[in-house]
Amino acid sequence: MRFVSNRWHWTLALLFSLSLLSLYFAPHTRADGGAPNLAYVSGTTSGVSVIDVGQAKVTKIITVAGDPHTILLSQDGGFLYVS
């Protein structure tokens, strides 16, 4: 009985250690695909404006039909969803 109890404790300790290691090695994501100095602004007159925060200027304007208010950038930065 004692052998089973010790084995159970070691198994739990191993699982706990592996879960902590998995948190350490979790992949890091960025909201705009690796360029953290870009801000996407909706609700402008021309659609969606892309602002380079480091240079403090508008670098790109994405024209969108209608009046977009909600935008979402995909994890890899490949798609911009507008509603």
PyMOL Python script that loads the backbone (N, CA, C, O; Angstrom):
from pymol import cmd

cmd.read_pdbstr("""\
ATOM      1  N   MET A   1       0.823  -1.187   0.000  1.00  0.00           N
ATOM      2  CA  MET A   1       0.000   0.000   0.000  1.00  0.00           C
ATOM      3  C   MET A   1       0.872   1.257   0.000  1.00  0.00           C
ATOM      4  O   MET A   1       0.569   2.227  -0.694  1.00  0.00           O
ATOM      5  N   ARG A   2       1.948   1.234   0.777  1.00  0.00           N
ATOM      6  CA  ARG A   2       2.817   2.403   0.867  1.00  0.00           C
ATOM      7  C   ARG A   2       3.538   2.651  -0.455  1.00  0.00           C
ATOM      8  O   ARG A   2       3.778   3.799  -0.829  1.00  0.00           O
ATOM      9  N   PHE A   3       3.887   1.562  -1.170  1.00  0.00           N
ATOM     10  CA  PHE A   3       4.554   1.705  -2.460  1.00  0.00           C
ATOM     11  C   PHE A   3       3.637   2.414  -3.469  1.00  0.00           C
ATOM     12  O   PHE A   3       4.099   3.253  -4.243  1.00  0.00           O
ATOM     13  N   VAL A   4       2.369   2.085  -3.462  1.00  0.00           N
ATOM     14  CA  VAL A   4       1.412   2.720  -4.364  1.00  0.00           C
ATOM     15  C   VAL A   4       1.248   4.193  -4.001  1.00  0.00           C
ATOM     16  O   VAL A   4       1.137   5.035  -4.893  1.00  0.00           O
ATOM     17  N   SER A   5       1.232   4.517  -2.720  1.00  0.00           N
ATOM     18  CA  SER A   5       1.078   5.901  -2.282  1.00  0.00           C
ATOM     19  C   SER A   5       2.276   6.749  -2.701  1.00  0.00           C
ATOM     20  O   SER A   5       2.098   7.873  -3.171  1.00  0.00           O
ATOM     21  N   ASN A   6       3.494   6.227  -2.538  1.00  0.00           N
ATOM     22  CA  ASN A   6       4.691   6.959  -2.963  1.00  0.00           C
ATOM     23  C   ASN A   6       4.714   7.148  -4.478  1.00  0.00           C
ATOM     24  O   ASN A   6       5.089   8.208  -4.980  1.00  0.00           O
ATOM     25  N   ARG A   7       4.316   6.125  -5.180  1.00  0.00           N
ATOM     26  CA  ARG A   7       4.284   6.213  -6.636  1.00  0.00           C
ATOM     27  C   ARG A   7       3.290   7.294  -7.078  1.00  0.00           C
ATOM     28  O   ARG A   7       3.575   8.040  -8.015  1.00  0.00           O
ATOM     29  N   TRP A   8       2.153   7.386  -6.433  1.00  0.00           N
ATOM     30  CA  TRP A   8       1.128   8.388  -6.745  1.00  0.00           C
ATOM     31  C   TRP A   8       1.658   9.806  -6.497  1.00  0.00           C
ATOM     32  O   TRP A   8       1.406  10.708  -7.296  1.00  0.00           O
ATOM     33  N   HIS A   9       2.387  10.003  -5.402  1.00  0.00           N
ATOM     34  CA  HIS A   9       2.943  11.321  -5.099  1.00  0.00           C
ATOM     35  C   HIS A   9       3.988  11.732  -6.132  1.00  0.00           C
ATOM     36  O   HIS A   9       4.022  12.886  -6.558  1.00  0.00           O
ATOM     37  N   TRP A  10       4.838  10.790  -6.533  1.00  0.00           N
ATOM     38  CA  TRP A  10       5.848  11.114  -7.532  1.00  0.00           C
ATOM     39  C   TRP A  10       5.213  11.421  -8.886  1.00  0.00           C
ATOM     40  O   TRP A  10       5.688  12.296  -9.610  1.00  0.00           O
ATOM     41  N   THR A  11       4.157  10.716  -9.226  1.00  0.00           N
ATOM     42  CA  THR A  11       3.451  10.971 -10.477  1.00  0.00           C
ATOM     43  C   THR A  11       2.832  12.358 -10.466  1.00  0.00           C
ATOM     44  O   THR A  11       2.927  13.084 -11.456  1.00  0.00           O
ATOM     45  N   LEU A  12       2.203  12.737  -9.367  1.00  0.00           N
ATOM     46  CA  LEU A  12       1.623  14.072  -9.250  1.00  0.00           C
ATOM     47  C   LEU A  12       2.697  15.160  -9.303  1.00  0.00           C
ATOM     48  O   LEU A  12       2.496  16.202  -9.927  1.00  0.00           O
ATOM     49  N   ALA A  13       3.823  14.922  -8.657  1.00  0.00           N
ATOM     50  CA  ALA A  13       4.908  15.898  -8.674  1.00  0.00           C
ATOM     51  C   ALA A  13       5.461  16.056 -10.089  1.00  0.00           C
ATOM     52  O   ALA A  13       5.772  17.172 -10.505  1.00  0.00           O
ATOM     53  N   LEU A  14       5.587  14.965 -10.826  1.00  0.00           N
ATOM     54  CA  LEU A  14       6.069  15.031 -12.197  1.00  0.00           C
ATOM     55  C   LEU A  14       5.088  15.779 -13.094  1.00  0.00           C
ATOM     56  O   LEU A  14       5.503  16.608 -13.904  1.00  0.00           O
ATOM     57  N   LEU A  15       3.812  15.502 -12.962  1.00  0.00           N
ATOM     58  CA  LEU A  15       2.804  16.199 -13.761  1.00  0.00           C
ATOM     59  C   LEU A  15       2.774  17.692 -13.444  1.00  0.00           C
ATOM     60  O   LEU A  15       2.623  18.516 -14.346  1.00  0.00           O
ATOM     61  N   PHE A  16       2.914  18.035 -12.194  1.00  0.00           N
ATOM     62  CA  PHE A  16       2.941  19.444 -11.800  1.00  0.00           C
ATOM     63  C   PHE A  16       4.168  20.149 -12.386  1.00  0.00           C
ATOM     64  O   PHE A  16       4.065  21.274 -12.876  1.00  0.00           O
ATOM     65  N   SER A  17       5.318  19.492 -12.334  1.00  0.00           N
ATOM     66  CA  SER A  17       6.539  20.076 -12.890  1.00  0.00           C
ATOM     67  C   SER A  17       6.428  20.261 -14.401  1.00  0.00           C
ATOM     68  O   SER A  17       6.845  21.290 -14.933  1.00  0.00           O
ATOM     69  N   LEU A  18       5.871  19.279 -15.088  1.00  0.00           N
ATOM     70  CA  LEU A  18       5.701  19.393 -16.538  1.00  0.00           C
ATOM     71  C   LEU A  18       4.717  20.497 -16.908  1.00  0.00           C
ATOM     72  O   LEU A  18       4.904  21.183 -17.913  1.00  0.00           O
ATOM     73  N   SER A  19       3.675  20.672 -16.107  1.00  0.00           N
ATOM     74  CA  SER A  19       2.725  21.748 -16.406  1.00  0.00           C
ATOM     75  C   SER A  19       3.370  23.114 -16.198  1.00  0.00           C
ATOM     76  O   SER A  19       3.079  24.045 -16.950  1.00  0.00           O
ATOM     77  N   LEU A  20       4.235  23.257 -15.200  1.00  0.00           N
ATOM     78  CA  LEU A  20       4.944  24.517 -15.017  1.00  0.00           C
ATOM     79  C   LEU A  20       5.917  24.779 -16.159  1.00  0.00           C
ATOM     80  O   LEU A  20       6.049  25.917 -16.608  1.00  0.00           O
ATOM     81  N   LEU A  21       6.592  23.751 -16.629  1.00  0.00           N
ATOM     82  CA  LEU A  21       7.503  23.912 -17.763  1.00  0.00           C
ATOM     83  C   LEU A  21       6.759  24.272 -19.038  1.00  0.00           C
ATOM     84  O   LEU A  21       7.265  25.040 -19.856  1.00  0.00           O
ATOM     85  N   SER A  22       5.564  23.727 -19.213  1.00  0.00           N
ATOM     86  CA  SER A  22       4.800  24.057 -20.417  1.00  0.00           C
ATOM     87  C   SER A  22       4.363  25.519 -20.406  1.00  0.00           C
ATOM     88  O   SER A  22       4.246  26.129 -21.469  1.00  0.00           O
ATOM     89  N   LEU A  23       4.123  26.087 -19.243  1.00  0.00           N
ATOM     90  CA  LEU A  23       3.802  27.507 -19.165  1.00  0.00           C
ATOM     91  C   LEU A  23       5.007  28.360 -19.530  1.00  0.00           C
ATOM     92  O   LEU A  23       4.853  29.412 -20.150  1.00  0.00           O
ATOM     93  N   TYR A  24       6.174  27.933 -19.165  1.00  0.00           N
ATOM     94  CA  TYR A  24       7.393  28.687 -19.470  1.00  0.00           C
ATOM     95  C   TYR A  24       7.690  28.692 -20.967  1.00  0.00           C
ATOM     96  O   TYR A  24       8.109  29.711 -21.516  1.00  0.00           O
ATOM     97  N   PHE A  25       7.474  27.563 -21.620  1.00  0.00           N
ATOM     98  CA  PHE A  25       7.787  27.435 -23.039  1.00  0.00           C
ATOM     99  C   PHE A  25       6.587  27.705 -23.947  1.00  0.00           C
ATOM    100  O   PHE A  25       6.621  27.340 -25.122  1.00  0.00           O
ATOM    101  N   ALA A  26       5.537  28.327 -23.438  1.00  0.00           N
ATOM    102  CA  ALA A  26       4.364  28.647 -24.256  1.00  0.00           C
ATOM    103  C   ALA A  26       4.751  29.671 -25.322  1.00  0.00           C
ATOM    104  O   ALA A  26       5.552  30.568 -25.062  1.00  0.00           O
ATOM    105  N   PRO A  27       4.184  29.538 -26.518  1.00  0.00           N
ATOM    106  CA  PRO A  27       4.535  30.488 -27.576  1.00  0.00           C
ATOM    107  C   PRO A  27       4.001  31.886 -27.264  1.00  0.00           C
ATOM    108  O   PRO A  27       2.908  32.039 -26.719  1.00  0.00           O
ATOM    109  N   HIS A  28       4.777  32.887 -27.613  1.00  0.00           N
ATOM    110  CA  HIS A  28       4.386  34.272 -27.392  1.00  0.00           C
ATOM    111  C   HIS A  28       3.751  34.801 -28.674  1.00  0.00           C
ATOM    112  O   HIS A  28       4.259  34.563 -29.769  1.00  0.00           O
ATOM    113  N   THR A  29       2.658  35.506 -28.533  1.00  0.00           N
ATOM    114  CA  THR A  29       1.989  36.066 -29.696  1.00  0.00           C
ATOM    115  C   THR A  29       1.984  37.571 -29.614  1.00  0.00           C
ATOM    116  O   THR A  29       2.051  38.158 -28.534  1.00  0.00           O
ATOM    117  N   ARG A  30       1.903  38.181 -30.771  1.00  0.00           N
ATOM    118  CA  ARG A  30       1.787  39.629 -30.854  1.00  0.00           C
ATOM    119  C   ARG A  30       0.515  39.943 -31.610  1.00  0.00           C
ATOM    120  O   ARG A  30       0.113  39.201 -32.506  1.00  0.00           O
ATOM    121  N   ALA A  31      -0.105  41.026 -31.252  1.00  0.00           N
ATOM    122  CA  ALA A  31      -1.403  41.360 -31.823  1.00  0.00           C
ATOM    123  C   ALA A  31      -1.323  41.691 -33.303  1.00  0.00           C
ATOM    124  O   ALA A  31      -2.288  41.446 -34.027  1.00  0.00           O
ATOM    125  N   ASP A  32      -0.232  42.227 -33.772  1.00  0.00           N
ATOM    126  CA  ASP A  32      -0.185  42.618 -35.176  1.00  0.00           C
ATOM    127  C   ASP A  32       0.889  41.866 -35.958  1.00  0.00           C
ATOM    128  O   ASP A  32       1.473  42.418 -36.891  1.00  0.00           O
ATOM    129  N   GLY A  33       1.148  40.638 -35.597  1.00  0.00           N
ATOM    130  CA  GLY A  33       2.024  39.794 -36.394  1.00  0.00           C
ATOM    131  C   GLY A  33       3.496  40.117 -36.311  1.00  0.00           C
ATOM    132  O   GLY A  33       4.233  39.816 -37.250  1.00  0.00           O
ATOM    133  N   GLY A  34       3.956  40.713 -35.237  1.00  0.00           N
ATOM    134  CA  GLY A  34       5.375  40.938 -35.066  1.00  0.00           C
ATOM    135  C   GLY A  34       5.804  42.380 -35.183  1.00  0.00           C
ATOM    136  O   GLY A  34       6.992  42.666 -35.034  1.00  0.00           O
ATOM    137  N   ALA A  35       4.909  43.291 -35.437  1.00  0.00           N
ATOM    138  CA  ALA A  35       5.250  44.711 -35.504  1.00  0.00           C
ATOM    139  C   ALA A  35       4.491  45.444 -34.394  1.00  0.00           C
ATOM    140  O   ALA A  35       3.429  46.012 -34.647  1.00  0.00           O
ATOM    141  N   PRO A  36       5.018  45.439 -33.185  1.00  0.00           N
ATOM    142  CA  PRO A  36       4.273  45.997 -32.049  1.00  0.00           C
ATOM    143  C   PRO A  36       4.144  47.509 -32.082  1.00  0.00           C
ATOM    144  O   PRO A  36       3.505  48.084 -31.200  1.00  0.00           O
ATOM    145  N   ASN A  37       4.727  48.168 -33.065  1.00  0.00           N
ATOM    146  CA  ASN A  37       4.657  49.621 -33.126  1.00  0.00           C
ATOM    147  C   ASN A  37       3.563  50.109 -34.065  1.00  0.00           C
ATOM    148  O   ASN A  37       3.516  51.300 -34.374  1.00  0.00           O
ATOM    149  N   LEU A  38       2.677  49.220 -34.532  1.00  0.00           N
ATOM    150  CA  LEU A  38       1.588  49.610 -35.415  1.00  0.00           C
ATOM    151  C   LEU A  38       0.264  49.597 -34.656  1.00  0.00           C
ATOM    152  O   LEU A  38       0.003  48.706 -33.848  1.00  0.00           O
ATOM    153  N   ALA A  39      -0.568  50.605 -34.932  1.00  0.00           N
ATOM    154  CA  ALA A  39      -1.902  50.676 -34.346  1.00  0.00           C
ATOM    155  C   ALA A  39      -2.908  50.785 -35.476  1.00  0.00           C
ATOM    156  O   ALA A  39      -2.727  51.581 -36.397  1.00  0.00           O
ATOM    157  N   TYR A  40      -3.962  49.994 -35.412  1.00  0.00           N
ATOM    158  CA  TYR A  40      -5.014  50.011 -36.412  1.00  0.00           C
ATOM    159  C   TYR A  40      -6.206  50.753 -35.823  1.00  0.00           C
ATOM    160  O   TYR A  40      -6.707  50.392 -34.759  1.00  0.00           O
ATOM    161  N   VAL A  41      -6.659  51.797 -36.523  1.00  0.00           N
ATOM    162  CA  VAL A  41      -7.713  52.662 -36.005  1.00  0.00           C
ATOM    163  C   VAL A  41      -8.899  52.605 -36.954  1.00  0.00           C
ATOM    164  O   VAL A  41      -8.771  52.897 -38.142  1.00  0.00           O
ATOM    165  N   SER A  42     -10.058  52.226 -36.419  1.00  0.00           N
ATOM    166  CA  SER A  42     -11.278  52.217 -37.226  1.00  0.00           C
ATOM    167  C   SER A  42     -12.115  53.438 -36.887  1.00  0.00           C
ATOM    168  O   SER A  42     -11.870  54.126 -35.896  1.00  0.00           O
ATOM    169  N   GLY A  43     -13.121  53.695 -37.740  1.00  0.00           N
ATOM    170  CA  GLY A  43     -14.002  54.825 -37.503  1.00  0.00           C
ATOM    171  C   GLY A  43     -13.517  56.110 -38.143  1.00  0.00           C
ATOM    172  O   GLY A  43     -14.127  57.159 -37.935  1.00  0.00           O
ATOM    173  N   THR A  44     -12.445  56.066 -38.909  1.00  0.00           N
ATOM    174  CA  THR A  44     -11.979  57.265 -39.618  1.00  0.00           C
ATOM    175  C   THR A  44     -12.816  57.453 -40.878  1.00  0.00           C
ATOM    176  O   THR A  44     -13.562  56.554 -41.266  1.00  0.00           O
ATOM    177  N   THR A  45     -12.702  58.584 -41.503  1.00  0.00           N
ATOM    178  CA  THR A  45     -13.526  58.877 -42.680  1.00  0.00           C
ATOM    179  C   THR A  45     -13.171  58.001 -43.873  1.00  0.00           C
ATOM    180  O   THR A  45     -14.025  57.743 -44.721  1.00  0.00           O
ATOM    181  N   SER A  46     -11.935  57.541 -43.952  1.00  0.00           N
ATOM    182  CA  SER A  46     -11.514  56.749 -45.111  1.00  0.00           C
ATOM    183  C   SER A  46     -11.545  55.244 -44.870  1.00  0.00           C
ATOM    184  O   SER A  46     -11.254  54.491 -45.800  1.00  0.00           O
ATOM    185  N   GLY A  47     -11.871  54.779 -43.708  1.00  0.00           N
ATOM    186  CA  GLY A  47     -11.909  53.347 -43.431  1.00  0.00           C
ATOM    187  C   GLY A  47     -11.080  53.012 -42.214  1.00  0.00           C
ATOM    188  O   GLY A  47     -11.439  53.378 -41.094  1.00  0.00           O
ATOM    189  N   VAL A  48      -9.961  52.312 -42.423  1.00  0.00           N
ATOM    190  CA  VAL A  48      -9.066  51.904 -41.337  1.00  0.00           C
ATOM    191  C   VAL A  48      -7.702  52.535 -41.584  1.00  0.00           C
ATOM    192  O   VAL A  48      -7.127  52.382 -42.661  1.00  0.00           O
ATOM    193  N   SER A  49      -7.190  53.238 -40.590  1.00  0.00           N
ATOM    194  CA  SER A  49      -5.868  53.864 -40.693  1.00  0.00           C
ATOM    195  C   SER A  49      -4.854  53.044 -39.912  1.00  0.00           C
ATOM    196  O   SER A  49      -5.147  52.567 -38.816  1.00  0.00           O
ATOM    197  N   VAL A  50      -3.674  52.882 -40.468  1.00  0.00           N
ATOM    198  CA  VAL A  50      -2.577  52.193 -39.804  1.00  0.00           C
ATOM    199  C   VAL A  50      -1.577  53.260 -39.375  1.00  0.00           C
ATOM    200  O   VAL A  50      -1.036  53.986 -40.209  1.00  0.00           O
ATOM    201  N   ILE A  51      -1.337  53.348 -38.078  1.00  0.00           N
ATOM    202  CA  ILE A  51      -0.459  54.375 -37.527  1.00  0.00           C
ATOM    203  C   ILE A  51       0.813  53.718 -37.006  1.00  0.00           C
ATOM    204  O   ILE A  51       0.749  52.760 -36.235  1.00  0.00           O
ATOM    205  N   ASP A  52       1.958  54.227 -37.420  1.00  0.00           N
ATOM    206  CA  ASP A  52       3.244  53.796 -36.876  1.00  0.00           C
ATOM    207  C   ASP A  52       3.510  54.650 -35.644  1.00  0.00           C
ATOM    208  O   ASP A  52       3.764  55.849 -35.756  1.00  0.00           O
ATOM    209  N   VAL A  53       3.451  54.041 -34.485  1.00  0.00           N
ATOM    210  CA  VAL A  53       3.579  54.767 -33.225  1.00  0.00           C
ATOM    211  C   VAL A  53       4.986  55.323 -33.055  1.00  0.00           C
ATOM    212  O   VAL A  53       5.150  56.411 -32.503  1.00  0.00           O
ATOM    213  N   GLY A  54       5.992  54.611 -33.512  1.00  0.00           N
ATOM    214  CA  GLY A  54       7.372  55.076 -33.393  1.00  0.00           C
ATOM    215  C   GLY A  54       7.638  56.332 -34.200  1.00  0.00           C
ATOM    216  O   GLY A  54       8.378  57.212 -33.762  1.00  0.00           O
ATOM    217  N   GLN A  55       7.031  56.418 -35.386  1.00  0.00           N
ATOM    218  CA  GLN A  55       7.221  57.589 -36.236  1.00  0.00           C
ATOM    219  C   GLN A  55       6.142  58.638 -36.017  1.00  0.00           C
ATOM    220  O   GLN A  55       6.280  59.768 -36.486  1.00  0.00           O
ATOM    221  N   ALA A  56       5.074  58.288 -35.317  1.00  0.00           N
ATOM    222  CA  ALA A  56       3.953  59.178 -35.009  1.00  0.00           C
ATOM    223  C   ALA A  56       3.300  59.725 -36.272  1.00  0.00           C
ATOM    224  O   ALA A  56       3.031  60.921 -36.382  1.00  0.00           O
ATOM    225  N   LYS A  57       3.047  58.817 -37.234  1.00  0.00           N
ATOM    226  CA  LYS A  57       2.367  59.249 -38.446  1.00  0.00           C
ATOM    227  C   LYS A  57       1.579  58.081 -39.033  1.00  0.00           C
ATOM    228  O   LYS A  57       1.844  56.917 -38.736  1.00  0.00           O
ATOM    229  N   VAL A  58       0.602  58.424 -39.873  1.00  0.00           N
ATOM    230  CA  VAL A  58      -0.204  57.424 -40.563  1.00  0.00           C
ATOM    231  C   VAL A  58       0.625  56.865 -41.709  1.00  0.00           C
ATOM    232  O   VAL A  58       1.091  57.607 -42.574  1.00  0.00           O
ATOM    233  N   THR A  59       0.805  55.542 -41.706  1.00  0.00           N
ATOM    234  CA  THR A  59       1.634  54.917 -42.734  1.00  0.00           C
ATOM    235  C   THR A  59       0.810  54.276 -43.840  1.00  0.00           C
ATOM    236  O   THR A  59       1.302  54.112 -44.956  1.00  0.00           O
ATOM    237  N   LYS A  60      -0.444  53.908 -43.550  1.00  0.00           N
ATOM    238  CA  LYS A  60      -1.265  53.239 -44.547  1.00  0.00           C
ATOM    239  C   LYS A  60      -2.729  53.529 -44.252  1.00  0.00           C
ATOM    240  O   LYS A  60      -3.125  53.655 -43.093  1.00  0.00           O
ATOM    241  N   ILE A  61      -3.522  53.632 -45.298  1.00  0.00           N
ATOM    242  CA  ILE A  61      -4.970  53.775 -45.158  1.00  0.00           C
ATOM    243  C   ILE A  61      -5.623  52.647 -45.938  1.00  0.00           C
ATOM    244  O   ILE A  61      -5.374  52.483 -47.133  1.00  0.00           O
ATOM    245  N   ILE A  62      -6.456  51.873 -45.262  1.00  0.00           N
ATOM    246  CA  ILE A  62      -7.165  50.766 -45.886  1.00  0.00           C
ATOM    247  C   ILE A  62      -8.600  51.229 -46.098  1.00  0.00           C
ATOM    248  O   ILE A  62      -9.334  51.453 -45.135  1.00  0.00           O
ATOM    249  N   THR A  63      -8.997  51.371 -47.349  1.00  0.00           N
ATOM    250  CA  THR A  63     -10.351  51.835 -47.627  1.00  0.00           C
ATOM    251  C   THR A  63     -11.334  50.682 -47.471  1.00  0.00           C
ATOM    252  O   THR A  63     -11.113  49.583 -47.980  1.00  0.00           O
ATOM    253  N   VAL A  64     -12.414  50.952 -46.762  1.00  0.00           N
ATOM    254  CA  VAL A  64     -13.438  49.954 -46.480  1.00  0.00           C
ATOM    255  C   VAL A  64     -14.785  50.600 -46.756  1.00  0.00           C
ATOM    256  O   VAL A  64     -15.040  51.723 -46.322  1.00  0.00           O
ATOM    257  N   ALA A  65     -15.648  49.893 -47.477  1.00  0.00           N
ATOM    258  CA  ALA A  65     -16.985  50.409 -47.738  1.00  0.00           C
ATOM    259  C   ALA A  65     -17.798  50.401 -46.440  1.00  0.00           C
ATOM    260  O   ALA A  65     -17.677  49.483 -45.629  1.00  0.00           O
ATOM    261  N   GLY A  66     -18.606  51.410 -46.256  1.00  0.00           N
ATOM    262  CA  GLY A  66     -19.412  51.508 -45.051  1.00  0.00           C
ATOM    263  C   GLY A  66     -18.689  52.309 -43.987  1.00  0.00           C
ATOM    264  O   GLY A  66     -17.793  53.100 -44.281  1.00  0.00           O
ATOM    265  N   ASP A  67     -19.090  52.094 -42.764  1.00  0.00           N
ATOM    266  CA  ASP A  67     -18.513  52.821 -41.633  1.00  0.00           C
ATOM    267  C   ASP A  67     -18.037  51.810 -40.589  1.00  0.00           C
ATOM    268  O   ASP A  67     -18.768  51.524 -39.641  1.00  0.00           O
ATOM    269  N   PRO A  68     -16.830  51.263 -40.742  1.00  0.00           N
ATOM    270  CA  PRO A  68     -16.383  50.210 -39.812  1.00  0.00           C
ATOM    271  C   PRO A  68     -16.097  50.764 -38.414  1.00  0.00           C
ATOM    272  O   PRO A  68     -15.489  51.822 -38.256  1.00  0.00           O
ATOM    273  N   HIS A  69     -16.549  50.021 -37.413  1.00  0.00           N
ATOM    274  CA  HIS A  69     -16.277  50.406 -36.026  1.00  0.00           C
ATOM    275  C   HIS A  69     -15.550  49.315 -35.250  1.00  0.00           C
ATOM    276  O   HIS A  69     -14.859  49.611 -34.275  1.00  0.00           O
ATOM    277  N   THR A  70     -15.694  48.070 -35.663  1.00  0.00           N
ATOM    278  CA  THR A  70     -15.042  46.970 -34.964  1.00  0.00           C
ATOM    279  C   THR A  70     -14.067  46.294 -35.908  1.00  0.00           C
ATOM    280  O   THR A  70     -14.441  45.898 -37.012  1.00  0.00           O
ATOM    281  N   ILE A  71     -12.807  46.157 -35.479  1.00  0.00           N
ATOM    282  CA  ILE A  71     -11.799  45.491 -36.295  1.00  0.00           C
ATOM    283  C   ILE A  71     -11.073  44.456 -35.435  1.00  0.00           C
ATOM    284  O   ILE A  71     -10.963  44.601 -34.218  1.00  0.00           O
ATOM    285  N   LEU A  72     -10.586  43.418 -36.096  1.00  0.00           N
ATOM    286  CA  LEU A  72      -9.842  42.358 -35.419  1.00  0.00           C
ATOM    287  C   LEU A  72      -8.743  41.884 -36.345  1.00  0.00           C
ATOM    288  O   LEU A  72      -9.009  41.522 -37.491  1.00  0.00           O
ATOM    289  N   LEU A  73      -7.526  41.883 -35.866  1.00  0.00           N
ATOM    290  CA  LEU A  73      -6.381  41.411 -36.642  1.00  0.00           C
ATOM    291  C   LEU A  73      -6.113  39.961 -36.272  1.00  0.00           C
ATOM    292  O   LEU A  73      -6.086  39.613 -35.091  1.00  0.00           O
ATOM    293  N   SER A  74      -5.914  39.108 -37.285  1.00  0.00           N
ATOM    294  CA  SER A  74      -5.640  37.693 -37.015  1.00  0.00           C
ATOM    295  C   SER A  74      -4.306  37.547 -36.290  1.00  0.00           C
ATOM    296  O   SER A  74      -3.486  38.466 -36.284  1.00  0.00           O
ATOM    297  N   GLN A  75      -4.102  36.388 -35.685  1.00  0.00           N
ATOM    298  CA  GLN A  75      -2.896  36.157 -34.884  1.00  0.00           C
ATOM    299  C   GLN A  75      -1.614  36.297 -35.683  1.00  0.00           C
ATOM    300  O   GLN A  75      -0.618  36.809 -35.171  1.00  0.00           O
ATOM    301  N   ASP A  76      -1.625  35.851 -36.924  1.00  0.00           N
ATOM    302  CA  ASP A  76      -0.410  35.937 -37.729  1.00  0.00           C
ATOM    303  C   ASP A  76      -0.303  37.252 -38.485  1.00  0.00           C
ATOM    304  O   ASP A  76       0.676  37.474 -39.198  1.00  0.00           O
ATOM    305  N   GLY A  77      -1.285  38.122 -38.342  1.00  0.00           N
ATOM    306  CA  GLY A  77      -1.241  39.424 -38.990  1.00  0.00           C
ATOM    307  C   GLY A  77      -1.577  39.393 -40.461  1.00  0.00           C
ATOM    308  O   GLY A  77      -1.351  40.376 -41.167  1.00  0.00           O
ATOM    309  N   GLY A  78      -2.113  38.281 -40.938  1.00  0.00           N
ATOM    310  CA  GLY A  78      -2.417  38.137 -42.354  1.00  0.00           C
ATOM    311  C   GLY A  78      -3.783  38.670 -42.759  1.00  0.00           C
ATOM    312  O   GLY A  78      -3.985  39.035 -43.918  1.00  0.00           O
ATOM    313  N   PHE A  79      -4.735  38.720 -41.809  1.00  0.00           N
ATOM    314  CA  PHE A  79      -6.084  39.138 -42.126  1.00  0.00           C
ATOM    315  C   PHE A  79      -6.551  40.193 -41.138  1.00  0.00           C
ATOM    316  O   PHE A  79      -6.241  40.126 -39.949  1.00  0.00           O
ATOM    317  N   LEU A  80      -7.297  41.164 -41.638  1.00  0.00           N
ATOM    318  CA  LEU A  80      -7.938  42.172 -40.804  1.00  0.00           C
ATOM    319  C   LEU A  80      -9.430  42.032 -41.010  1.00  0.00           C
ATOM    320  O   LEU A  80      -9.939  42.258 -42.107  1.00  0.00           O
ATOM    321  N   TYR A  81     -10.134  41.657 -39.945  1.00  0.00           N
ATOM    322  CA  TYR A  81     -11.580  41.473 -40.014  1.00  0.00           C
ATOM    323  C   TYR A  81     -12.264  42.766 -39.612  1.00  0.00           C
ATOM    324  O   TYR A  81     -11.936  43.356 -38.582  1.00  0.00           O
ATOM    325  N   VAL A  82     -13.216  43.206 -40.425  1.00  0.00           N
ATOM    326  CA  VAL A  82     -13.886  44.483 -40.218  1.00  0.00           C
ATOM    327  C   VAL A  82     -15.384  44.245 -40.174  1.00  0.00           C
ATOM    328  O   VAL A  82     -15.929  43.493 -40.982  1.00  0.00           O
ATOM    329  N   SER A  83     -16.043  44.892 -39.223  1.00  0.00           N
ATOM    330  CA  SER A  83     -17.515  44.817 -39.191  1.00  0.00           C
ATOM    331  C   SER A  83     -18.083  46.185 -38.884  1.00  0.00           C
ATOM    332  O   SER A  83     -19.301  46.345 -38.811  1.00  0.00           O
TER     333      SER A  83
END
""", "prot")
cmd.dss("prot")
cmd.show_as("cartoon", "prot")
cmd.util.cbc("prot")
cmd.orient("prot")
